[in-house]
């Protein structure tokens, strides 16, 4: 059994890992494409070996090789040579000279050994097959790497957009011990030695599993500028290769300045019956795809583009962001009345893709080899029904689903989001010979809690590969402690979908944590285990969500034991820095969980204290390296997402709870943690009067924690979906006597995920959906601005991203002592798994009457 086999088995058994971790850095190669890089000794002289077994680059601090390029190297080859020169100097302190072949033939003072980069004459004579050329789907990007007899040959495809030679050099550097786990110096691991030898490499040929391997940093976190070099060093790509379907770009198919006057009905009809016009911002303009001239005009625009740009392989466009549609009778009829997968809103897939399909047929008559790339997003993620003609194979779908599992692998039997995503991919793969994925990582809000998907990475990539996916454009965040190894694993698997994840992780623990590898392995696996055991898939939201069901408080605190042990074992300054960042992340997890535990206990003052501590922890990570766990940009907080959302929630509670001089009033009573719950599958509760105490006492109710949504508490159907439908809550609130000088006593029901609700206090209806219109004003309130909803004496309903807060007068029906509150709610919601109460209702009294 090889050392690598032992290591791989031990990662599953966990019995021998401690001893094997120290061997991971010296694992032998196991094949061309699937192998992990093999490291030479990183200090002292290498083992005695013949010249045929390796190529010396540096010996005792002196260069023993020169880097040789073609006389007219490509830009990619020049970058590759510069990178090799840079990193060899970083490793050894010695600077290898970079020369052309002609210069190498003329200069007699060069070291004997050679590293040939790119398409040199020597490489062409030595390497039998040179990766070259391009095709429609960019499948020829690859490289070859050989070493022995005093020469290294690193060559790859440099044609078109290919960067194969650069990848060959990075493969070589990985075999010399270099790693780029995260962007910047924090994630870079380089050996330090005065002697460096490239082990013998017979013939390594590699090509990527996916043509497009892009992760880009969105504006949800401030960028640091070091991400793109990191991507290339891990064999990623930019967005290139295919045209990108930017949101709202569909307007270019029929520019208004050219067609509006002649065809005003070509543009989407609005709800008031008028059409979009020049007053509509370009990025919000939508074509009425049912218009009889739409296909002709759009296809002519695309054909004109290809005539002007014959080298382009594709044309891309997308409807505007959100759920755009035309409300003309013709467009509505073409949609066939299908709803989205949530049961809410209308799907435009049928009309939209029928238009695209017909456009593609028209374009293909003149340009049979060109592609159209379109974004499948929002109200058009479903494959179409009722097409005029069979799906054209030259259409590339870029699928962007928001409602997918944040934490579980595609198809996970315990996660309905994961199952639904699998079915969507199945359906598209049946008609699309190639598609791309636009996904989101992290995909669970802006909390800065670890959103690590270590266990799901390999499974997802292999699922995508089996479903005709040819590339990725992943919307990432510059929050690398939060993302963990997600991006690093993604790059490895996008290049080689069959890569051994266990071996990659073992390599990471050893190289990044050195002597502290074993406790940090346990730290990572404990986080993975908590995530895997959670029921909550958590679809994307800008709110700061409660993670205590995913990372239970006691288990999160216990992670500190692994850090304690790791800190005792750490020897190098680099590892101590790595552990300091992890310690800060762990402190953040504890404080963040603590904030929600304080809210759960009703201790608003302590929750506010935790809120104030969170930014100071982020400061610690930013001091180590920007981008590890940064603060949110001002625009995110200002629009009420992230920390701005948390501030508003806490401010809302503070104003109604603490009773200070600058507050609205005082809390009189708080609902208990546990209430009663009853599902109303047949919608008979109202008619049977479940809200009346005399009836309620005869019914069978189930206990429920009022501070968690019902889906994460096991209230699910036989298919694993959270219960959808009408449901009832019942619980007591005991209150002190209201002040005679105070305002009207009010009930507050915070954080209720429901389409509608009805509320009774002591058998009396105090709130219904007809009472108060929904108020969206909270969305635009800036952090640190005026108090939330200053109309404190008035009943109101606030809705934010599917979360409702209700405040209603109850002074006519409330009494000193115990009061019974009953809530009937309609649970049908657009975002699955977000159902019911997730906070304790309370009764409060304004400080003074209006």
PyMOL commands that set and color helices and strands:
alter all, ss='L'
color gray80, all
select helices_A, chain A and resi 3-13+17-26+51-53+75-92+101-106+121-126+164-175+184-187+227-233+249-254+256-259+264-266+282-284+294-308+329-334+349-364+378-380+416-431+454-465+480-483+486-495+501-533+553-569+573-601+604-624+634-638+643-657+685-688+693-696+710-713+777-780
alter helices_A, ss='H'
color red, helices_A
select strands_A, chain A and resi 54-59+62-63+65-69+98-100+113-117+142-148+151-156+179-180+188-189+196-199+201-207+212-217+314-317+371-377+395-400+435-441+469-476+665-670+674-680+702-705+726-735+745-753+756-761+764-767+774-775+796-800+803-809+817-826+836-837+842-846
alter strands_A, ss='S'
color yellow, strands_A
deselect
rebuild
show_as cartoon
